[in-house]
Amino acid sequence: MIIDCDTCTARATACADCVVTFLTIPVRAAPPVPVSAATAAGAVELDAAEQHAIGVLAASGLVPPLRLVRAV
């Protein structure tokens, strides 16, 4: 799954309560890591295990759910 906030139709209204915003808030300085072309363009790429983990965290109320709404 690639999450690209620039293409999310809920961007203007749901960012404050979206797990992507929650997880990407810069809390501390981190060393730079290599990124894929999609990530470099502003997208976040999640594999199946990461998607499941975020789903479990959101279901338990520890993080907000993914609010991504793709345009059709």
C-alpha positions as CSV (number, residue, x, y, z in Angstrom):
1,M,0.0,0.0,0.0
2,I,1.3,3.4,-0.9
3,I,-0.3,6.3,0.9
4,D,0.1,9.6,-0.9
5,C,-1.4,12.5,1.1
6,D,-1.3,14.7,-2.0
7,T,-4.0,12.5,-3.7
8,C,-6.2,12.0,-0.6
9,T,-9.6,13.5,-1.0
10,A,-10.0,13.9,2.8
11,R,-6.8,15.8,3.1
12,A,-8.4,19.1,4.1
13,T,-10.7,17.7,6.7
14,A,-9.1,14.5,8.1
15,C,-5.3,15.2,8.5
16,A,-5.5,16.0,12.1
17,D,-7.0,12.7,13.0
18,C,-5.1,10.5,10.5
19,V,-2.5,7.9,11.5
20,V,-0.1,9.1,8.8
21,T,0.0,12.6,10.4
22,F,0.4,11.0,13.8
23,L,3.3,8.8,12.7
24,T,5.2,11.4,10.6
25,I,5.2,14.2,13.1
26,P,8.9,15.0,13.6
27,V,9.5,14.2,17.3
28,R,13.3,13.8,17.3
29,A,16.0,14.1,14.7
30,A,16.6,10.9,12.9
31,P,19.5,10.0,10.6
32,P,18.5,10.2,6.9
33,V,17.5,6.9,5.4
34,P,17.3,6.0,1.7
35,V,13.8,6.3,0.3
36,S,12.0,5.0,-2.8
37,A,10.8,7.3,-5.5
38,A,7.3,7.2,-4.2
39,T,8.4,8.0,-0.6
40,A,10.6,10.8,-1.9
41,A,7.6,12.4,-3.6
42,G,5.7,12.5,-0.3
43,A,4.0,9.1,-0.2
44,V,4.3,6.6,2.6
45,E,4.7,3.0,1.6
46,L,3.4,0.3,4.0
47,D,3.7,-3.4,3.6
48,A,1.1,-5.9,4.8
49,A,2.6,-6.4,8.3
50,E,2.8,-2.6,8.8
51,Q,-0.8,-2.2,7.6
52,H,-1.9,-4.9,10.1
53,A,0.0,-3.3,12.9
54,I,-1.5,0.1,12.3
55,G,-4.9,-1.5,12.2
56,V,-4.4,-3.2,15.5
57,L,-3.1,0.0,17.1
58,A,-6.0,2.0,15.7
59,A,-8.6,-0.6,16.8
60,S,-7.2,-0.4,20.4
61,G,-7.3,3.4,20.4
62,L,-3.6,3.9,20.6
63,V,-3.3,5.8,17.3
64,P,-5.9,7.4,15.0
65,P,-7.0,5.3,12.1
66,L,-5.9,5.8,8.5
67,R,-8.2,8.4,7.0
68,L,-7.0,8.1,3.4
69,V,-9.7,8.4,0.8
70,R,-8.6,7.8,-2.7
71,A,-10.2,9.7,-5.6
72,V,-12.2,7.5,-7.9
